[in-house]
Amino acid sequence: MLFQVGGDGTRPTFFEMAAAQQLPASLRAALTYSLGVFALRRSFLHKILDYEDEFYAALMLILEGHSLRTTDASFAESLYGLRRKSVRLRLRKGSGEEEVQHSGLEKRQRILSVVFLVVLPYFKSKLHAIYNKEREARLRESLWGMEDQGFDEADFFTGEEPVVSRGDSGNQELSVRVQLATKIKKFIAVCYPWIHASSEGLSFSYQLLYLLDATRFYSLGLQALGIQVCRATGQELMDTSSRISKIRNHERERLRGPPWLKTVQGALLTCSYAVLDYAQTGLIAAVFIFKMMEWWYQSAEERLTAPTVYPPPPPPPAPKVAKEGIPLPPDSSLCALCLQKRANPSVVTVSGFVFCYACVFKYVTKYKRCPVTLIPASVDQIRRLFHDT
């Protein structure tokens, strides 16, 4: 799937380079999520998830190697119509100015590009996993007081061994292999944050300089390899298609053996070519499906976890006036006991009727009930109202 992204000149924009750089991470998230969903029904897929880094590195090794061999671009760069070109600086005769010359990638540059695109990210992912494991062990030790094999910069640089709790069966000395593994993990735990910070700082610096048009290289790796990423022209796209056809025809001509074996090998080559040709379309579709599924399940989860909003309950029914109780006066501002305007209005909480405080206090103290409804009440259930409503 080759197409050209619009724009002026051969220099890609910052957003094209950033999109090409972030595509592998999105692809990995999509594959991991898809395998996780399928693993719920097919348990053997959990083995792939147990070796997620190795599986993804092997997949990207195939895709990046094929893409660099046929299009002189990484898998993500070829999707955005970009190409990698070797950069050579030569001085112009007479003027003394530097002249930039572009040419196709050499075999050494293709191999090193695969190293920077696949091998180094794989090792970085493994180092990050070791660091997180050691940091969690150290955090558990600090929170729960457990003597775990965490890391400590002071212990590492002074050479002191951490104190490790041993049971009755662990009185023997640790083997050389275990000690070496412990030292390596401790070294990674101490040095990895500085290495990671330096790497991210250099990456940010190069991206900022590229955004400001102060450098032709988007990353330190590209500059170290002497490679510049450019937009592919229409002629280069046509040349790429013809070169792919020549490479495949040459591979078919190299088939040896009986006719039936050549037929089988040709069928396998045709299938592999079809898979590689449509790998970009399929993987990008996987990213799209992943985003759609993520949105779908996130919306469903929000609907399930969202608190249910119920309508307000109806007000309780008004208390009924007892036949033997004191009748209510026609004027609601008067006290039913003294038939005067209420002074210090107070309510009997069991019924809700309001009286003068002195009147209702004497009545409840004597009869232990509400004057109107005759519901049992006590003086503790009399509440003063500060606003006569």
KOLPA-969623 format. One line per 5 residues: number of its first residue (from 1); their letters; for each residue y, z, x of N, C-alpha, C. Coordinates in pm, whole numbers, plus 50000, padded with zeros to 5 digits. Layout:
REM KOLPA-969623
NUM) a) Y/Z/X/Y/Z/X/Y/Z/X  ...
//
This chain:
REM KOLPA-969623
1) mlfqv) 49881/50000/50087/50000/50000/50000/50123/50000/50090  50174/49882/50115/50286/49868/50206/50407/49820/50129  50515/49889/50139/50639/49845/50079/50753/49899/50161  50868/49840/50146/50983/49875/50227/51081/49958/50146  51127/50067/50203/51226/50152/50139/51364/50095/50167
6) ggdgt) 51446/50084/50064/51577/50025/50081/51667/50108/50169  51769/50044/50225/51862/50113/50311/51925/50014/50407  52027/50056/50475/52097/49970/50569/52045/49997/50708  52021/49889/50784/51980/49903/50922/51834/49937/50934  51789/49949/51060/51650/49982/51087/51628/50131/51106
11) rptff) 51734/50208/51115/51720/50353/51134/51694/50421/51000  51581/50493/50985/51553/50560/50857/51653/50672/50832  51674/50701/50706/51761/50811/50670/51689/50944/50694  51766/51049/50696/51709/51182/50716/51611/51217/50604  51641/51176/50483/51556/51210/50369/51424/51135/50374
16) emaaa) 51425/51013/50425/51299/50941/50442/51210/51009/50545  51268/51052/50655/51191/51120/50758/51139/51255/50708  51224/51327/50636/51181/51457/50584/51070/51441/50481  51079/51340/50396/50974/51316/50297/50843/51279/50365  50851/51195/50468/50730/51157/50541/50668/51277/50613
21) qqlpa) 50751/51368/50660/50699/51487/50730/50635/51587/50634  50687/51598/50513/50637/51696/50417/50519/51645/50335  50494/51515/50340/50385/51460/50260/50248/51518/50296  50210/51530/50424/50078/51588/50455/50058/51728/50399  50162/51812/50401/50148/51947/50345/50123/51941/50195
26) slraa) 50194/51853/50125/50170/51839/49981/50031/51784/49954  49986/51693/50039/49853/51636/50023/49746/51743/50043  49764/51828/50142/49667/51934/50167/49662/52031/50050  49778/52067/49997/49780/52158/49882/49710/52097/49762  49729/51966/49742/49663/51899/49630/49512/51898/49647
31) ltysl) 49465/51866/49768/49321/51863/49791/49260/52001/49778  49327/52102/49832/49274/52238/49824/49267/52286/49680  49371/52258/49604/49371/52300/49463/49262/52227/49385  49248/52097/49408/49147/52020/49336/49006/52070/49370  48980/52093/49499/48848/52144/49538/48824/52283/49479
36) gvfal) 48929/52365/49473/48914/52497/49413/48878/52491/49266  48935/52395/49195/48902/52379/49052/48759/52329/49036  48721/52228/49117/48585/52176/49107/48481/52276/49154  48519/52364/49247/48424/52464/49298/48386/52565/49191  48465/52579/49086/48429/52669/48978/48303/52623/48906
41) rrsfl) 48276/52491/48909/48157/52436/48846/48050/52397/48947  48091/52363/49068/47997/52324/49173/48014/52420/49289  47922/52512/49300/47938/52619/49400/47928/52569/49542  47862/52454/49566/47848/52406/49703/47982/52364/49763  48081/52340/49678/48213/52303/49729/48283/52420/49798
46) hkild) 48235/52542/49774/48294/52657/49842/48274/52648/49993  48168/52580/50036/48145/52563/50180/48256/52481/50243  48305/52381/50168/48417/52301/50219/48543/52386/50226  48563/52470/50125/48682/52556/50126/48674/52660/50237  48553/52701/50275/48539/52796/50386/48583/52734/50518
51) yedef) 48572/52603/50529/48615/52531/50649/48726/52433/50612  48825/52487/50544/48935/52403/50494/49010/52335/50608  49041/52409/50714/49116/52351/50825/49039/52237/50891  48910/52257/50913/48830/52155/50978/48814/52031/50889  48793/52054/50759/48778/51941/50667/48905/51858/50660
56) yaalm) 49019/51924/50648/49144/51851/50639/49177/51781/50771  49148/51846/50885/49175/51783/51014/49089/51659/51033  48961/51665/50992/48875/51547/51004/48924/51434/50914  48967/51467/50793/49019/51365/50703/49144/51299/50759  49238/51380/50807/49361/51325/50861/49336/51251/50992
61) lileg) 49234/51290/51068/49202/51218/51190/49160/51076/51158  49081/51060/51052/49039/50926/51012/49158/50845/50961  49239/50906/50873/49351/50833/50814/49458/50799/50918  49493/50897/51002/49598/50872/51101/49551/50771/51206  49425/50783/51249/49375/50687/51346/49374/50546/51292
66) hslrt) 49330/50530/51168/49329/50396/51107/49470/50343/51087  49561/50429/51042/49697/50384/51018/49768/50344/51148  49752/50425/51253/49816/50391/51380/49755/50267/51442  49628/50246/51420/49562/50129/51478/49604/49999/51411  49626/50006/51279/49655/49883/51206/49803/49860/51180
71) tdasf) 49882/49967/51163/50022/49950/51124/50122/50008/51223  50076/50071/51332/50167/50136/51428/50256/50240/51359  50198/50313/51268/50272/50417/51196/50173/50522/51151  50223/50643/51128/50137/50747/51074/50107/50718/50928  50015/50795/50872/49975/50774/50734/50094/50786/50639
76) aesly) 50174/50890/50657/50289/50911/50568/50400/50810/50595  50421/50776/50723/50528/50681/50757/50499/50542/50703  50372/50502/50705/50339/50369/50651/50363/50363/50502  50349/50475/50434/50376/50476/50290/50522/50450/50260  50611/50498/50346/50755/50478/50326/50808/50354/50399
81) glrrk) 50720/50267/50443/50765/50144/50507/50827/50165/50643  50779/50264/50719/50832/50295/50851/50731/50254/50958  50780/50231/51078/50697/50191/51191/50738/50269/51315  50641/50294/51401/50667/50357/51530/50676/50250/51637  50781/50261/51718/50802/50164/51824/50829/50236/51956
86) svrlr) 50777/50177/52061/50799/50233/52193/50942/50203/52238  51008/50304/52292/51148/50292/52332/51156/50287/52484  51227/50189/52533/51253/50178/52676/51401/50156/52698  51456/50235/52789/51598/50225/52822/51614/50147/52951  51694/50043/52945/51721/49961/53064/51872/49945/53078
91) lrkgs) 51916/49938/53203/52058/49919/53231/52092/49770/53230  52200/49739/53161/52246/49601/53159/52310/49567/53293  52282/49450/53338/52337/49407/53465/52488/49384/53452  52562/49439/53544/52706/49419/53546/52782/49525/53469  52738/49558/53348/52811/49655/53267/52770/49800/53296
96) geeev) 52648/49821/53339/52601/49956/53366/52567/50035/53242  52567/49974/53123/52535/50043/52999/52385/50038/52972  52339/50139/52900/52198/50146/52868/52165/50056/52749  52056/49985/52759/52011/49896/52653/51875/49947/52602  51865/49965/52470/51742/50015/52409/51656/49896/52371
101) qhsgl) 51532/49896/52420/51438/49791/52389/51318/49851/52318  51278/49788/52208/51164/49834/52130/51046/49740/52152  50928/49799/52150/50805/49722/52163/50695/49794/52087  50581/49729/52075/50469/49790/52005/50415/49912/52080  50339/49993/52008/50283/50112/52068/50172/50078/52166
106) ekrqr) 50167/50152/52273/50058/50139/52367/49941/50225/52322  49824/50202/52383/49705/50277/52345/49724/50426/52373  49787/50457/52485/49812/50596/52519/49902/50662/52416  50003/50592/52368/50095/50649/52269/50025/50669/52134  49932/50579/52100/49858/50598/51974/49771/50724/51982
111) ilsvv) 49703/50741/52096/49617/50858/52111/49698/50987/52108  49809/50988/52180/49893/51107/52181/49958/51131/52046  49985/51025/51973/50040/51043/51838/49940/51113/51748  49811/51076/51761/49707/51144/51683/49699/51292/51723  49717/51319/51853/49714/51458/51899/49828/51538/51835
116) flvvl) 49949/51480/51833/50064/51550/51776/50054/51560/51624  49990/51464/51560/49984/51462/51414/49868/51543/51358  49759/51555/51432/49637/51618/51379/49594/51739/51461  49579/51722/51592/49520/51827/51674/49612/51949/51683  49738/51927/51717/49830/52039/51732/49851/52114/51600
121) pyfks) 49871/52046/51485/49879/52122/51358/49752/52201/51327  49635/52149/51367/49510/52222/51343/49509/52352/51422  49542/52346/51551/49544/52467/51632/49652/52565/51584  49764/52512/51540/49870/52598/51488/49823/52672/51364  49749/52603/51278/49697/52667/51158/49597/52777/51192
126) klhai) 49512/52754/51291/49416/52856/51331/49485/52976/51394  49587/52950/51477/49661/53061/51538/49734/53142/51432  49788/53073/51332/49857/53144/51224/49760/53232/51146  49637/53184/51125/49538/53264/51053/49499/53388/51135  49481/53372/51267/49447/53487/51351/49561/53589/51350
131) ynker) 49684/53540/51359/49799/53632/51359/49808/53708/51228  49789/53640/51116/49796/53708/50987/49685/53814/50973  49568/53782/51025/49458/53877/51018/49489/54002/51100  49540/53983/51221/49575/54097/51305/49690/54178/51245  49786/54109/51187/49899/54180/51126/49855/54262/51006
136) earlr) 49764/54208/50925/49713/54284/50812/49634/54406/50858  49558/54390/50967/49484/54505/51020/49579/54614/51067  49686/54573/51133/49784/54670/51179/49855/54737/51062  49882/54659/50957/49949/54715/50839/49859/54815/50768  49731/54785/50756/49637/54880/50695/49630/55009/50775
141) eslwg) 49633/54995/50907/49627/55113/50992/49750/55201/50972  49867/55138/50959/49990/55217/50943/50000/55279/50805  49942/55213/50704/49952/55264/50567/49847/55370/50537  49724/55344/50579/49614/55431/50541/49565/55520/50655  49626/55505/50773/49585/55589/50884/49450/55552/50941
146) medqg) 49405/55430/50918/49276/55386/50969/49293/55338/51112  49200/55369/51196/49205/55326/51335/49137/55191/51344  49214/55088/51329/49162/54953/51331/49206/54884/51459  49143/54771/51487/49176/54698/51609/49295/54608/51582  49412/54666/51569/49534/54589/51552/49592/54553/51686
151) fdead) 49715/54513/51687/49778/54475/51812/49902/54558/51832  49936/54577/51955/50055/54653/51992/50108/54593/52120  50236/54556/52117/50294/54491/52234/50292/54586/52354  50320/54714/52331/50322/54808/52442/50183/54820/52505  50078/54829/52421/49943/54839/52474/49904/54713/52551
156) fftge) 49949/54597/52500/49909/54474/52566/49974/54460/52703  50103/54485/52712/50171/54465/52839/50142/54576/52939  50104/54695/52891/50068/54802/52984/49921/54799/53021  49841/54720/52947/49700/54709/52979/49615/54818/52922  49670/54906/52837/49594/55014/52780/49511/54964/52662
161) epvvs) 49390/55013/52653/49302/54973/52544/49334/55053/52420  49332/54993/52301/49353/55068/52179/49237/55161/52152  49269/55273/52087/49166/55370/52054/49090/55321/51933  48961/55306/51945/48877/55254/51839/48778/55361/51797  48774/55390/51669/48682/55491/51620/48541/55436/51621
166) rgdsg) 48447/55512/51671/48309/55467/51681/48218/55570/51614  48117/55518/51546/48018/55604/51485/47907/55638/51583  47799/55694/51525/47685/55731/51610/47618/55609/51671  47620/55496/51597/47555/55376/51647/47646/55293/51735  47772/55333/51752/47864/55253/51832/47904/55320/51960
171) nqels) 47814/55394/52022/47847/55464/52145/47834/55376/52268  47771/55260/52254/47755/55172/52369/47887/55100/52398  47900/55054/52521/48020/54983/52562/48024/54845/52497  48146/54799/52468/48162/54666/52411/48122/54561/52512  48066/54455/52463/48024/54346/52552/48146/54274/52608
176) vrvql) 48123/54199/52713/48232/54124/52775/48288/54021/52678  48202/53964/52599/48248/53862/52503/48340/53922/52397  48305/54040/52347/48387/54105/52245/48520/54148/52306  48516/54199/52428/48640/54240/52494/48733/54121/52516  48673/54009/52558/48754/53889/52579/48816/53840/52448
181) atkik) 48735/53841/52341/48788/53799/52209/48900/53891/52163  48884/54021/52189/48988/54116/52150/49117/54091/52228  49104/54063/52357/49221/54035/52439/49292/53908/52393  49212/53806/52361/49272/53680/52317/49345/53699/52185  49284/53770/52092/49350/53795/51963/49478/53876/51981
186) kfiav) 49473/53973/52071/49591/54054/52096/49702/53970/52159  49663/53880/52250/49761/53792/52312/49825/53699/52209  49742/53646/52119/49794/53557/52014/49888/53635/51922  49848/53758/51885/49931/53836/51794/50066/53870/51853  50070/53889/51986/50197/53923/52050/50284/53800/52073
191) cypwi) 50222/53691/52115/50300/53573/52157/50326/53473/52045  50241/53474/51942/50256/53372/51839/50392/53375/51770  50447/53492/51733/50580/53488/51667/50686/53421/51752  50683/53443/51883/50783/53379/51969/50758/53229/51979  50632/53190/51990/50601/53046/51996/50640/52978/51866
196) hasse) 50607/53042/51754/50640/52983/51624/50792/52973/51605  50864/53078/51643/51010/53075/51629/51071/52968/51718  51021/52953/51839/51073/52849/51929/51045/52710/51873  50924/52691/51821/50888/52560/51765/50975/52526/51644  50992/52623/51554/51075/52597/51436/51222/52577/51474
201) glsfs) 51269/52650/51576/51407/52631/51620/51430/52494/51679  51337/52447/51762/51350/52312/51819/51342/52206/51709  51251/52227/51615/51239/52131/51504/51368/52126/51423  51425/52241/51393/51550/52244/51317/51664/52179/51397  51668/52203/51526/51775/52146/51609/51767/51994/51611
206) yqlly) 51646/51941/51628/51631/51795/51630/51664/51734/51494  51622/51801/51387/51653/51748/51255/51803/51750/51228  51870/51855/51272/52015/51862/51253/52085/51754/51335  52042/51735/51458/52102/51630/51541/52074/51492/51484  51955/51474/51428/51924/51344/51366/52009/51322/51242
211) lldat) 52031/51429/51166/52115/51416/51047/52258/51381/51084  52306/51435/51197/52442/51407/51242/52451/51281/51326  52342/51207/51335/52337/51081/51410/52369/51103/51559  52323/51219/51610/52346/51249/51752/52224/51218/51837  52111/51183/51776/51991/51146/51850/51912/51044/51769
216) rfysl) 51831/50967/51839/51748/50867/51773/51610/50922/51739  51580/51043/51785/51446/51100/51766/51452/51212/51665  51357/51210/51571/51354/51310/51465/51290/51440/51512  51208/51436/51615/51140/51556/51662/51124/51549/51813  51090/51665/51870/51068/51672/52014/50944/51592/52054
221) glqal) 50842/51591/51969/50722/51516/52001/50748/51368/52014  50830/51313/51925/50862/51170/51934/50938/51138/52062  51028/51226/52101/51102/51202/52224/51012/51215/52347  50920/51311/52343/50828/51327/52456/50738/51206/52471  50699/51144/52361/50614/51025/52366/50693/50897/52387
226) giqvc) 50825/50905/52379/50907/50785/52391/50890/50692/52273  50884/50749/52153/50860/50671/52031/50977/50692/51937  51022/50585/51878/51128/50589/51778/51076/50531/51648  51105/50598/51538/51062/50553/51406/51170/50463/51347  51131/50344/51305/51225/50246/51249/51170/50194/51117
231) ratgq) 51260/50135/51040/51215/50067/50918/51146/49936/50955  51043/49906/50879/50971/49780/50901/51042/49667/50828  51061/49559/50896/51121/49441/50835/51014/49364/50758  51060/49266/50681/50965/49185/50605/50869/49110/50695  50919/49059/50806/50833/48987/50899/50728/49080/50960
236) elmdt) 50768/49202/50991/50672/49297/51047/50565/49334/50946  50600/49342/50820/50499/49369/50719/50399/49255/50709  50447/49132/50718/50357/49017/50715/50270/49014/50841  50329/49046/50955/50252/49049/51079/50145/49157/51074  50176/49269/51010/50079/49376/50998/49960/49333/50914
241) ssris) 49986/49264/50805/49877/49217/50719/49789/49118/50793  49850/49026/50867/49771/48928/50943/49693/48996/51055  49751/49098/51117/49681/49167/51224/49561/49243/51170  49577/49305/51052/49464/49374/50990/49351/49276/50961  49386/49157/50912/49284/49057/50884/49213/49013/51012
246) kirnh) 49287/48995/51119/49226/48955/51246/49132/49063/51299  49175/49187/51291/49091/49297/51340/48960/49304/51260  48969/49288/51131/48848/49297/51049/48757/49176/51070  48814/49060/51086/48731/48943/51115/48662/48958/51250  48732/49013/51347/48672/49035/51478/48558/49137/51470
251) ererl) 48576/49240/51389/48469/49338/51373/48349/49278/51302  48370/49189/51208/48257/49124/51143/48184/49032/51238  48258/48964/51326/48194/48874/51422/48110/48949/51524  48141/49075/51547/48068/49154/51646/47938/49212/51593  47908/49189/51465/47784/49241/51409/47664/49171/51471
256) rgppw) 47563/49248/51505/47442/49195/51568/47321/49241/51489  47213/49159/51500/47089/49197/51436/47039/49089/51342  46933/49119/51271/46878/49023/51174/46976/48997/51061  46954/48893/50985/47046/48861/50874/47058/48973/50772  46945/49039/50740/46953/49146/50640/47034/49265/50691
261) lktvq) 47021/49292/50824/47098/49402/50882/47247/49368/50884  47278/49241/50913/47419/49200/50910/47477/49212/50770  47393/49181/50670/47440/49192/50532/47472/49337/50496  47383/49427/50537/47406/49569/50509/47529/49619/50583  47541/49582/50712/47658/49625/50789/47787/49567/50731
266) gallt) 47782/49440/50686/47900/49381/50625/47939/49450/50496  47838/49489/50416/47868/49561/50292/47931/49697/50323  47878/49767/50424/47935/49896/50462/48078/49881/50512  48103/49776/50592/48239/49752/50639/48333/49722/50524  48286/49642/50429/48370/49610/50313/48404/49735/50234
271) csyav) 48305/49824/50215/48331/49950/50143/48429/50038/50220  48410/50047/50352/48502/50130/50432/48643/50072/50430  48655/49940/50434/48788/49879/50427/48855/49907/50293  48776/49899/50187/48832/49924/50053/48878/50069/50041  48797/50163/50094/48836/50304/50089/48964/50328/50166
276) ldyaq) 48973/50270/50288/49092/50290/50370/49214/50222/50309  49194/50105/50247/49308/50035/50188/49368/50111/50071  49281/50173/49993/49329/50242/49873/49337/50393/49893  49324/50436/50019/49333/50580/50045/49472/50633/50013  49574/50557/50051/49710/50602/50024/49735/50615/49874
281) tglia) 49694/50511/49799/49715/50517/49654/49640/50634/49593  49514/50653/49635/49435/50762/49579/49488/50899/49614  49530/50916/49738/49579/51047/49779/49714/51080/49716  49800/50979/49705/49928/51003/49638/49905/51033/49490  49807/50965/49431/49773/50998/49292/49720/51140/49281
286) avfif) 49645/51185/49384/49596/51323/49384/49712/51422/49390  49814/51390/49470/49931/51477/49476/49999/51484/49340  50013/51369/49276/50077/51366/49144/49996/51446/49042  49863/51428/49044/49778/51501/48950/49785/51651/48978  49792/51686/49108/49803/51828/49144/49931/51888/49086
291) kmmew) 50042/51819/49103/50169/51871/49051/50164/51882/48898  50102/51783/48833/50093/51788/48688/50005/51904/48642  49891/51924/48712/49802/52036/48676/49869/52170/48704  49943/52176/48815/50014/52299/48846/50115/52333/48738  50189/52232/48693/50286/52255/48586/50216/52293/48456
296) wyqsa) 50103/52227/48427/50033/52253/48302/49979/52395/48298  49909/52437/48405/49851/52571/48406/49957/52678/48420  50066/52647/48490/50173/52745/48500/50238/52768/48364  50258/52660/48286/50315/52675/48152/50221/52754/48062  50090/52725/48073/49994/52798/47990/49989/52945/48029
301) eerlt) 49996/52973/48159/49994/53112/48204/50120/53186/48158  50233/53118/48163/50355/53182/48116/50348/53213/47967  50284/53122/47893/50272/53148/47749/50180/53266/47722  50075/53282/47804/49982/53391/47782/50039/53525/47824  50115/53524/47935/50167/53650/47988/50302/53688/47929
306) aptvy) 50366/53598/47858/50497/53630/47802/50482/53735/47692  50571/53832/47686/50560/53935/47581/50583/53875/47444  50501/53920/47349/50512/53870/47212/50631/53938/47143  50717/53857/47088/50836/53908/47019/50804/53917/46869  50798/54039/46821/50770/54061/46680/50901/54081/46603
311) ppppp) 50904/54047/46475/51025/54074/46396/51044/54224/46378  51167/54267/46359/51191/54412/46342/51120/54463/46218  51066/54583/46225/50993/54637/46107/51089/54665/45992  51042/54655/45871/51130/54684/45756/51167/54832/45754  51281/54865/45695/51321/55007/45688/51226/55084/45599
316) ppapk) 51207/55214/45627/51117/55295/45544/51174/55310/45403  51088/55329/45307/51138/55345/45168/51222/55472/45154  51318/55464/45067/51406/55581/45044/51326/55695/44983  51353/55818/45025/51279/55932/44968/51310/55948/44819  51210/55987/44748/51225/56005/44604/51279/56145/44572
321) vakeg) 51365/56150/44472/51422/56278/44428/51321/56347/44338  51289/56470/44374/51193/56546/44293/51255/56588/44159  51169/56598/44057/51219/56636/43925/51274/56778/43925  51209/56868/44001/51254/57007/44008/51362/57027/44114  51394/56923/44189/51494/56936/44293/51635/56932/44240
326) iplpp) 51729/56959/44328/51871/56958/44292/51914/56814/44276  51974/56777/44161/52017/56637/44141/52133/56601/44233  52140/56470/44265/52246/56421/44351/52372/56399/44269  52487/56432/44329/52614/56409/44258/52645/56260/44255  52725/56218/44158/52760/56074/44150/52843/56029/44269
331) dsslc) 52920/56116/44328/53001/56081/44446/52920/56111/44571  52891/56009/44650/52806/56027/44769/52873/56108/44878  53003/56132/44870/53072/56212/44972/53067/56360/44944  53009/56401/44830/53004/56541/44793/52869/56600/44833  52871/56729/44858/52748/56801/44891/52674/56833/44761
336) alclq) 52542/56809/44758/52464/56833/44637/52448/56982/44607  52472/57068/44705/52455/57212/44684/52582/57278/44632  52696/57248/44692/52822/57311/44650/52911/57218/44569  52873/57093/44556/52948/56992/44483/53092/56981/44532  53113/57009/44658/53242/56994/44723/53229/56888/44833
341) kranp) 53347/56843/44884/53342/56747/44994/53273/56811/45114  53182/56738/45174/53099/56795/45279/53181/56840/45399  53154/56962/45444/53215/57016/45564/53106/57030/45670  53133/56982/45789/53031/56980/45894/52901/56917/45841  52906/56789/45805/52788/56727/45743/52666/56735/45835
346) svvtv) 52555/56766/45774/52428/56779/45847/52319/56719/45762  52219/56663/45830/52111/56593/45762/51981/56670/45779  51901/56666/45676/51765/56719/45684/51675/56602/45725  51616/56613/45841/51546/56496/45899/51423/56455/45819  51362/56547/45743/51241/56510/45671/51270/56421/45551
351) sgfvf) 51397/56425/45502/51430/56345/45384/51545/56250/45406  51639/56286/45495/51752/56199/45522/51874/56229/45439  51873/56328/45352/51989/56361/45270/52084/56450/45349  52215/56435/45321/52321/56502/45396/52387/56607/45308  52409/56724/45368/52473/56836/45297/52574/56900/45391
356) cyacv) 52645/57000/45339/52726/57084/45427/52632/57165/45516  52674/57190/45635/52585/57260/45727/52556/57402/45678  52659/57471/45635/52639/57610/45589/52550/57614/45466  52570/57519/45372/52491/57517/45250/52345/57490/45278  52318/57385/45353/52178/57348/45377/52109/57450/45466
361) fkyvt) 52182/57513/45558/52120/57613/45646/52072/57734/45563  52157/57780/45469/52118/57893/45385/52000/57857/45295  52004/57732/45240/51898/57692/45146/51764/57678/45218  51765/57610/45333/51639/57589/45406/51585/57721/45460  51674/57809/45503/51629/57939/45552/51559/58018/45441
366) kykrc) 51607/58004/45320/51552/58081/45208/51428/58016/45148  51432/57882/45125/51324/57816/45050/51229/57733/45138  51265/57706/45263/51179/57630/45357/51145/57490/45304  51245/57424/45246/51221/57291/45193/51352/57217/45180  51345/57089/45153/51465/57008/45130/51513/57033/44988
371) pvtli) 51642/57048/44967/51692/57078/44831/51666/56967/44731  51661/56844/44772/51652/56731/44680/51508/56688/44660  51433/56667/44769/51296/56614/44760/51192/56724/44756  51229/56847/44790/51137/56960/44796/51028/56942/44901  51056/56854/45001/50962/56837/45113/50978/56957/45205
376) pasvd) 50868/57016/45251/50878/57132/45341/50963/57100/45464  51050/57191/45502/51139/57172/45616/51171/57306/45676  51226/57305/45796/51269/57426/45866/51409/57403/45921  51471/57510/45966/51607/57498/46019/51610/57414/46146  51497/57402/46216/51493/57317/46335/51503/57169/46302
381) qirrl) 51484/57135/46177/51490/56995/46134/51624/56960/46072  51724/57042/46096/51860/57014/46051/51939/56959/46171  52003/56845/46151/52079/56782/46258/52223/56761/46212  52317/56796/46300/52458/56781/46271/52497/56635/46286  52576/56581/46195/52629/56444/46198/52775/56451/46236
386) fhdt) 52810/56375/46340/52948/56379/46389/53036/56273/46322  52974/56180/46247/53049/56080/46173/52995/56076/46032  53081/56103/45939/53039/56104/45799/53038/55960/45748  52913/55909/45726/52900/55773/45675/52861/55772/45529
//
